[in-house]
Amino acid sequence: MAQLLQQSTDQRIVIQGTWDHFTLIQQGFEATPGAKLSYYQGTIEILMPGEDHEFFSRVIHYLVTTFLLKQGIKFKMTGAKTQEKPGEVSAQADESYCLGGSKPIPDLSIEVIFSSGANKLPRYRALGVIEVWFWEDGVLTLYHLRGNGYEQIERSELPGLDQLDVNLLRRCILMAETDFAEAVQVFQQSI
């Protein structure tokens, strides 16, 4: 009898290929839930997130969604929806949000990074995502798209999210690693 093993670490494969190669690989992974594929400038990345990756992704999603709901901000959660410009770029963030309603490209993409890799900002720039947040090594880093590229920022500049205390969010994400319920309570009481 086969056993399912939950990987605690990410599995990542990076290969070179064309957009046509990428679309064939996408088709091959259609029946593989959880696989995240991306393409940019001839580089194809296949990521199978591990348990820790998924945990932090869910924690961040829960806290950001809680904040948006509490603030009465209209939004649409688009999760790991494939964001792409055919022939040029494709990405799947861990979490993504459209503020104010549905849009082809989300306003905010959030990436949890457990395996080192190439800078992911250029692919989000090619897509036109306004803000990208990275959770890596226990640190949340925010970037806002300017005319010629991303600039690191201390707090969100998106309408509504600009009121979010990023230091509180960071603390609660770390707190959730040992006590999710307490982290949520502290976050809810502080927003």
Secondary structure, DSSP 4 states (H G I P E B T S, - for coil): -------SS-EEEEEE--HHHHHHHHHHTTT-TT-EEEEETTEEEEEE--HHHHHHHHHHHHHHHHHHHHHT--EEE-TT--EEETTTEEE--SEEEEESS--SS-SEEEEEE-S--S-SHHHHHHHT-SEEEEEETTEEEEEEEETTEEEEESS--STTGGGS-HHHHHHHHHHHTT-HHHHHHHHHHH-
